[in-house]
Amino acid sequence: MKLTGSEIVIACLKEQGVDTIFGYPGGAILNIYDELYKHSSEIRHILTSHEQGAAHAADGYARATGKVGVCMATSGPGATNLVTGIATAYMDSVPIVAITANVSVPLLGRDSFQEVDIAGVTMPITKHNYIVKDVTQLADTIRWAFRIAKEGRPGPVLIDITKDVTAASAEYTPVVPEPVERSTEYIKEADLEEAVRLIRESERPFIFVGGGAVISDADAELKEFADKLHAPVADSLMGKGAFSGANDLYCGMLGMHGTKTANLGVTKCDLLITVGSRFSDRVVGQAKSFARNAKIIQIDVDPAEINKNILVDCSIIGDVREVLKRLNERLEEHRHDEWDALIRGLKEQYPLKYDHSILTGPGVVEEIDRQTKGDAIIVTEVGQHQMWAAQYYKYLKPHTLLTSGGLGTMGYGLGAALGAKTGCPDKTVINIAGDGCFRMNMNEIATAGRYNIPVIEVVINNHVLGMVRQWQTLFYGERYSQTVLNDAVDFVKLAQAMGVDGCRVTTQEEFAAALTYARQLGKPYLIDCMIGSDDKVFPMVPAGKPIETAFDQDDMK
């Protein structure tokens, strides 16, 4: 059958099972939006307040559901406003497809109105991108984009379509998408056997879990693996939920704001088994001293990550779940009683702690955990509140913490929360923000109100850029350059002006009552939590220092 380019776009999206798009229209993409209007009963479109919010919403939708998220924008500034969201997804290996439109082919390269080379701009931050100048290539390009976004290590793909292509016609034949198989072609028997040998010889094994274990849904296989080794487990920020935070083997997060137990455990272990992690600088600290007493096994789907940041003794390249399945088949149960006793002693000696007498970030997060019992999707912005959310909430399942780990994008959370709630309407979705981050994209509160998307926005408000101020306090002689936000902005009134109700709380009891109310409301709701300006995230490792140098408030005394 013969269809226009715009009809082909919508037909291909339906082929791929797309049920939701986040975006913002404009002149160059009008033909696609006109066609989308005709299919509004099949594909829901969420009009965000800003294109960056659309990209973050597609990202949150993808992380929460495991599907490919889709966002759309027009040419020029519409397309460039997607860039931060695309980069965020790229750094955290999130499958999204961003569709932009551009000026017609004869106008390309002429500095035409709202023309920008978005394919060139996004080349370093996408798995692949395309500019479609021939309508006969459009359907195949969209199909390739979805496959590339999902296969291997997931990531964003951009499709830029010229306006004349959206109006031109071509033959279209429906195609049923083939399932994307898990990556197993590089899993070698010799690598598996070497890993098994190292595990059997180890007396102090330690398992470190990264975001790859979440992406591959390897939680069941990971639990079996940890149980067989009876080894302590730590995770990265991106690995939260792959291994239950309520399991007795769990030691907390590793790295700059990790627990002392995790950091000292990795330093003391004789075998570090790294599952789906790229050894970020925030995890490793001083690279030359990281796990210096240990042999290291690295399991990762991406060959480029092997020996990139840390030299390892054994590597297995492949989908994490498939690798763990094969290792579990080869392994018998192990016991390491002395090692187990040492780790238990570290947990007792170095618990996380905070002041329970006043309202604090950790107290807010623990109350959220108490009320939701781990059965919620927690989204965060970036900063102190993000680290408290990582430390004090017990993530029991994968895909329950959505946060910008690699790029560290302030303003990510609210858009991502809208995407997550849209994709998982039956789940409680809570975005934990700092006041600095909330200012970045707080206009998406209007989106929540317009569509009645019942996310709960918890603003941990200390009237400063908390994480930057913490560094200024500890390392910059308390010179608070441009980090004080003590102005007259009233977040509750601001939310109410955009159609969303909220309240301000100053005590732990008030917060508990507000959260209870918000959870049963069935509408979006904002809770403005007033905490002290000098509250800090502990433990902390100074940048570039060995992870065992982590210090806390007791060490400060």
C-alpha positions in Angstrom: 0.0 0.0 0.0 1.1 3.6 -0.6 1.5 5.9 2.4 2.9 9.3 3.1 6.0 9.6 5.2 4.0 10.7 8.2 1.6 7.7 7.8 4.7 5.4 7.6 6.1 6.9 10.9 2.9 6.2 12.7 2.5 2.7 11.1 6.0 1.8 12.1 5.5 3.0 15.7 2.4 0.8 15.9 4.4 -2.1 14.5 6.9 -1.7 17.3 4.2 -1.7 20.0 4.6 1.9 20.9 1.6 3.1 23.0 3.0 6.4 24.4 5.0 9.3 22.9 6.3 12.3 24.8 6.9 15.4 22.8 6.3 19.0 21.6 5.1 20.0 18.1 6.5 22.6 15.8 6.5 23.6 12.1 8.8 21.0 10.6 7.1 18.1 12.4 3.5 19.2 11.8 2.8 16.5 9.2 3.7 13.8 11.7 1.6 15.4 14.5 -1.4 15.7 12.1 -1.2 12.0 11.4 -0.7 11.3 15.1 -4.0 13.1 15.8 -5.8 10.5 13.6 -4.4 7.7 15.8 -4.9 9.2 19.2 -7.0 6.3 20.3 -4.0 3.9 19.7 -1.0 6.0 20.7 -1.2 8.4 23.6 0.8 11.6 23.3 1.9 13.5 26.4 2.6 17.2 25.7 5.4 18.1 28.1 6.2 21.7 29.1 9.6 21.5 27.5 11.3 19.2 25.1 13.9 18.2 27.7 11.1 17.0 29.9 9.9 14.8 26.9 13.3 13.2 26.6 13.5 12.5 30.3 10.0 11.2 30.3 10.8 8.7 27.5 13.9 7.7 29.5 11.8 7.1 32.7 9.2 5.2 30.7 11.9 3.0 29.3 13.7 2.3 32.6 10.5 1.5 34.4 8.9 -0.7 31.8 11.8 -2.2 30.0 10.3 -1.1 26.6 11.8 1.5 24.2 10.8 5.1 25.2 9.9 7.5 22.4 10.1 11.3 22.2 9.5 13.7 19.4 10.4 17.3 18.7 10.5 19.7 15.8 13.6 21.1 14.1 16.1 23.6 15.5 15.6 24.5 19.2 13.1 21.7 19.6 15.7 19.2 18.6 18.5 20.7 20.6 16.3 20.8 23.7 16.3 17.0 23.6 20.1 16.8 23.7 20.5 16.7 27.5 17.9 13.9 27.8 19.5 11.9 25.0 22.9 12.3 26.7 21.4 11.2 30.0 20.0 8.0 28.4 23.3 7.3 26.6 25.4 7.5 29.8 23.0 5.1 31.6 22.3 2.7 28.6 18.6 3.5 28.3 16.8 2.5 25.1 15.0 5.5 23.7 14.2 6.6 20.1 14.1 10.3 19.5 12.3 11.4 16.4 12.9 14.9 15.1 11.9 16.7 11.9 14.1 19.0 9.9 13.7 21.5 7.0 13.1 20.1 3.6 16.1 18.7 1.6 16.6 21.8 -0.7 16.9 24.0 2.5 19.5 21.9 4.3 22.8 23.5 4.8 21.5 27.0 4.0 21.0 28.3 7.6 17.3 28.0 7.0 14.8 29.0 9.7 15.0 26.5 12.6 17.6 24.4 10.8 20.2 22.6 12.8 22.4 19.5 12.1 20.9 17.5 15.0 22.5 14.3 13.6 25.9 15.9 13.9 25.1 17.4 17.3 24.0 14.0 18.8 26.6 11.7 17.1 28.7 11.4 20.3 25.7 10.7 22.5 23.7 8.1 20.6 24.3 4.5 19.7 23.4 5.5 16.1 21.5 8.3 14.4 20.0 8.9 11.0 18.9 11.7 8.8 16.2 10.5 6.4 16.1 12.3 3.0 14.4 9.6 1.0 10.9 8.4 1.9 11.6 4.9 0.6 14.2 4.5 3.3 12.0 5.7 6.1 10.3 2.5 7.3 13.5 0.4 7.4 15.3 3.2 9.2 12.6 3.3 12.0 12.8 -0.5 12.3 16.6 -0.4 12.5 16.5 2.3 15.1 14.3 0.3 17.5 16.4 -2.8 17.1 19.7 -0.9 17.7 18.2 0.8 20.8 17.3 -2.6 22.3 20.1 -5.0 21.4 23.3 -5.6 23.2 24.0 -2.7 25.5 20.9 -0.5 25.1 21.0 3.2 24.3 19.4 6.1 22.5 18.9 6.3 18.7 17.9 9.5 16.9 16.0 9.7 13.6 15.9 13.1 11.9 13.3 13.3 9.0 13.2 16.1 6.6 9.8 17.8 6.2 9.4 16.9 2.5 9.9 13.2 3.4 7.0 13.4 5.8 4.8 14.6 2.9 6.1 12.4 0.1 4.7 8.9 -0.6 6.1 5.4 -0.8 5.1 1.8 -0.8 4.7 0.4 2.7 4.5 -3.2 3.7 3.9 -4.1 7.4 6.6 -6.1 9.1 6.4 -8.0 12.4 9.4 -7.1 14.5 11.7 -10.0 15.3 12.6 -10.5 19.0 15.9 -9.1 20.1 17.9 -12.1 21.4 20.2 -11.7 24.5 23.9 -11.3 23.6 25.7 -14.6 24.0 28.0 -14.9 21.0 31.1 -13.8 23.0 30.6 -16.0 26.0 33.5 -18.4 25.9 33.8 -21.7 27.7 37.4 -20.9 28.7 36.4 -17.6 30.3 33.6 -19.4 32.3 36.0 -22.1 33.5 38.6 -19.5 34.5 36.0 -17.6 36.5 34.9 -20.8 38.2 38.5 -21.7 39.1 39.1 -18.2 40.7 35.9 -18.5 42.6 36.8 -22.0 44.0 40.2 -20.8 45.1 38.9 -17.7 46.8 38.5 -17.4 50.6 37.2 -13.8 50.7 35.0 -13.3 47.6 33.0 -10.1 47.2 30.3 -9.4 44.5 29.9 -5.9 43.1 26.7 -5.2 41.1 26.2 -2.5 38.5 23.5 -1.2 36.2 24.0 -4.0 33.7 22.4 -6.5 36.1 19.3 -4.3 36.3 19.1 -3.9 32.5 19.3 -7.7 32.0 16.8 -8.5 34.7 19.3 -10.8 36.3 18.0 -10.5 39.9 17.0 -14.2 40.3 20.3 -15.4 38.8 22.2 -13.0 40.9 20.6 -14.1 44.1 21.3 -17.8 43.3 24.9 -16.8 42.5 25.4 -14.9 45.8 23.8 -17.7 47.8 26.1 -20.3 46.2 29.2 -18.3 47.0 27.7 -17.0 50.3 29.5 -13.8 49.4 28.8 -10.2 50.5 27.2 -8.0 47.9 27.5 -4.2 47.2 26.0 -2.3 44.4 26.6 0.9 42.4 23.9 3.7 42.2 22.8 2.2 38.9 22.8 -1.3 40.2 20.2 -0.7 42.9 17.5 -3.3 43.0 19.3 -6.0 41.1 20.1 -7.5 44.5 17.6 -7.0 47.3 18.6 -4.3 49.8 16.9 -6.4 52.5 19.1 -9.5 51.9 21.5 -10.4 54.8 24.4 -10.6 52.3 23.8 -7.0 51.2 26.4 -4.5 52.4 25.2 -1.2 50.8 26.5 1.0 48.0 30.2 1.1 47.0 32.2 4.2 46.3 32.3 7.9 47.1 29.1 7.8 49.3 29.1 4.1 49.8 29.0 2.4 53.2 32.2 1.8 55.1 31.4 -1.9 55.1 31.2 -2.1 51.3 34.3 0.0 50.8 36.4 -1.9 53.4 35.0 -5.2 52.2 36.2 -4.6 48.6 39.6 -3.4 49.9 40.0 -6.6 52.0 38.6 -9.2 49.6 40.8 -11.6 47.6 38.3 -11.9 44.7 36.0 -9.1 43.4 33.3 -10.4 41.0 32.0 -7.4 39.1 28.6 -7.9 37.5 27.5 -5.3 34.9 29.6 -2.4 36.0 32.0 -0.1 34.2 34.1 0.9 37.2 33.0 4.5 37.3 35.4 7.0 39.0 32.7 7.6 41.7 32.9 3.9 42.5 36.7 3.3 42.2 38.2 6.4 43.8 41.9 6.0 43.4 42.2 3.5 40.6 45.7 2.1 41.5 44.6 1.1 45.0 41.1 -0.2 44.1 40.6 -3.8 45.3 44.4 -4.0 45.4 44.4 -7.3 47.4 42.0 -9.1 44.9 41.8 -10.9 41.6 39.0 -9.2 39.6 36.4 -10.9 37.4 34.4 -8.6 35.2 31.1 -9.6 33.5 29.8 -7.2 31.0 27.9 -7.2 27.7 30.1 -4.5 26.2 33.6 -5.5 25.2 34.7 -1.9 25.3 34.3 -1.8 29.1 36.7 -4.6 29.7 40.0 -3.2 31.1 38.9 0.4 30.3 39.0 1.8 33.8 40.4 -1.1 35.9 42.6 -4.0 34.7 41.0 -7.3 35.4 42.2 -10.9 35.7 39.3 -12.6 34.0 36.4 -11.3 31.9 33.2 -12.8 30.5 31.6 -10.8 27.7 27.8 -11.3 27.3 24.4 -10.6 28.7 24.7 -10.7 32.5 21.7 -12.9 33.1 22.9 -15.5 30.6 26.5 -15.4 32.0 25.2 -15.9 35.6 23.0 -18.8 34.5 26.0 -20.6 33.0 28.2 -19.9 36.0 25.4 -21.1 38.4 25.3 -24.4 36.5 29.0 -25.0 37.1 29.2 -23.9 40.7 28.7 -25.7 43.9 27.9 -24.1 47.3 30.8 -22.4 49.2 31.2 -21.3 52.8 33.6 -18.7 54.1 32.8 -18.5 57.8 35.7 -16.2 58.8 35.1 -13.8 55.9 31.4 -13.8 56.8 32.1 -13.0 60.4 34.4 -10.1 59.4 31.8 -8.6 57.2 29.1 -8.9 59.9 31.5 -7.2 62.3 32.0 -4.3 59.9 28.2 -3.9 59.5 27.8 -3.7 63.3 30.7 -1.3 63.6 29.8 1.1 60.8 26.0 1.5 60.4 24.5 4.4 58.6 23.2 7.0 61.0 21.6 10.4 61.2 19.9 12.8 63.7 16.4 11.4 64.3 15.3 14.3 66.4 14.7 16.7 63.4 13.5 16.5 59.9 16.4 15.3 57.6 16.9 13.9 54.2 17.6 10.4 55.5 14.5 10.6 57.7 12.4 11.5 54.7 13.7 8.6 52.6 13.3 6.1 55.5 9.7 7.2 55.9 9.1 6.7 52.2 10.6 3.2 52.5 8.5 2.4 55.6 5.3 3.4 54.0 5.9 1.8 50.6 7.7 -1.3 51.9 10.0 -1.2 48.8 7.0 -1.5 46.5 7.4 1.8 44.7 9.3 3.4 41.8 11.7 5.9 43.3 13.0 8.6 40.9 15.6 11.2 41.9 17.2 14.3 40.7 21.0 14.7 41.4 22.7 15.7 44.6 22.5 15.0 48.3 18.9 13.8 48.1 20.0 11.3 45.4 22.6 9.8 47.7 20.2 9.7 50.6 17.7 7.9 48.4 20.4 5.4 47.5 21.5 4.9 51.1 18.3 4.7 53.0 15.7 3.1 50.7 15.7 -0.7 50.5 15.4 -1.5 46.7 14.0 -5.0 46.5 13.6 -5.3 42.7 15.2 -4.0 39.5 13.8 -1.0 37.7 12.6 0.6 41.0 15.3 3.4 41.2 15.4 5.7 38.2 18.2 8.3 38.5 20.8 10.0 36.3 24.0 8.2 37.3 26.4 8.8 34.5 25.7 12.3 33.4 24.3 13.6 36.7 21.5 15.6 35.2 19.8 18.1 37.5 16.2 18.4 36.3 16.0 14.7 35.3 13.6 13.4 37.9 10.2 15.0 37.4 10.1 14.3 33.7 11.3 10.7 34.3 8.7 10.3 37.0 5.9 11.3 34.6 7.2 8.7 32.1 7.5 6.0 34.7 3.9 6.6 36.0 2.6 6.7 32.5 4.2 3.3 31.8 3.4 1.8 35.2 0.1 3.3 36.2 -0.5 0.8 39.0 2.8 1.6 40.8 3.4 4.4 43.3 5.9 6.8 41.7 7.8 9.3 43.9 10.3 11.8 42.7 12.8 12.9 45.4 14.3 16.3 44.5 16.4 18.9 45.9 15.3 22.5 45.7 18.1 23.4 43.3 17.1 20.5 40.9 13.4 21.2 41.2 14.0 24.7 39.8 15.6 23.2 36.7 12.4 21.6 35.3 9.6 22.4 37.7 7.5 23.5 34.8 6.7 19.8 34.3 4.4 20.1 37.4 2.0 21.7 34.9 2.2 18.5 32.8 1.4 16.4 35.8 -1.6 18.6 36.5 -2.8 18.7 32.9 -2.9 14.9 32.5 -3.6 14.2 36.2 -0.5 11.9 36.4 -0.5 11.2 40.1 3.2 11.4 40.9 4.4 12.5 44.3 7.0 15.2 44.2 9.1 15.3 47.4 11.3 18.4 47.5 14.1 18.2 50.2 14.5 21.9 50.6 17.6 23.2 52.3 17.7 26.5 50.4 21.2 25.7 49.0 22.8 23.7 46.3 23.5 21.0 48.9 26.1 18.8 47.4 28.1 21.7 46.0 27.9 23.4 49.4 29.1 20.2 51.1 32.2 20.3 49.0 32.6 24.0 49.6 32.4 23.3 53.4 34.8 20.4 53.4 37.3 21.4 50.7 36.9 25.1 49.8 37.2 26.9 53.2 33.4 27.5 53.5 33.5 29.9 50.5 29.8 29.5 49.4 30.1 30.9 45.9 26.7 31.0 44.2 25.2 28.1 46.2 22.8 29.9 48.5 19.1 29.8 47.2 17.6 31.6 50.2 15.0 33.6 48.2 11.2 34.1 48.3 10.2 31.3 45.9 7.3 29.3 47.4 7.2 25.9 45.8 3.7 25.0 47.3 2.1 28.2 45.8 4.0 27.6 42.6 2.6 24.1 42.3 -0.9 25.3 43.1 -0.6 28.0 40.4 0.1 25.1 37.9 -2.9 23.1 39.1 -1.2 20.8 41.6 -1.8 20.9 45.3 0.9 20.5 48.0 2.0 21.3 51.5 5.1 22.3 53.5 6.4 20.2 56.3 9.0 20.9 59.0 8.9 17.8 61.2 9.2 14.1 60.7 5.6 13.6 61.9 4.3 16.2 59.5 6.1 14.5 56.6 4.7 11.1 57.5 1.1 12.4 57.5 1.6 14.3 54.2 3.0 11.2 52.5 0.1 9.1 53.7 -2.3 11.7 52.4 -0.5 12.0 49.0 -0.4 8.2 48.5 -4.2 7.9 48.7 -5.0 11.1 46.8 -5.0 9.8 43.3 -3.6 13.1 42.0 -0.2 14.7 41.7 1.0 16.2 44.9 4.0 18.2 46.1 5.6 18.0 49.6 8.1 20.7 50.4 10.4 19.4 53.2 12.3 22.0 55.1 15.7 20.7 56.3 18.9 22.3 57.5 21.3 24.0 55.1 24.4 22.2 56.4 23.1 18.6 56.5 25.7 16.4 54.8 25.9 13.0 53.0 28.1 10.6 54.9 30.1 8.5 54.5 32.2 10.3 51.9 35.5 9.6 50.1 37.4 12.6 48.9 37.7 12.7 45.1 40.6 10.5 43.8 41.3 9.0 47.2 41.2 5.3 48.0 37.7 4.1 48.9 38.8 2.8 52.3 39.5 6.4 53.4 35.7 7.0 53.7 34.9 9.3 56.6 31.7 10.3 58.4 30.5 12.7 61.1 32.2 10.8 63.8 35.5 11.0 62.0 35.0 14.7 61.6 34.9 15.1 65.4 
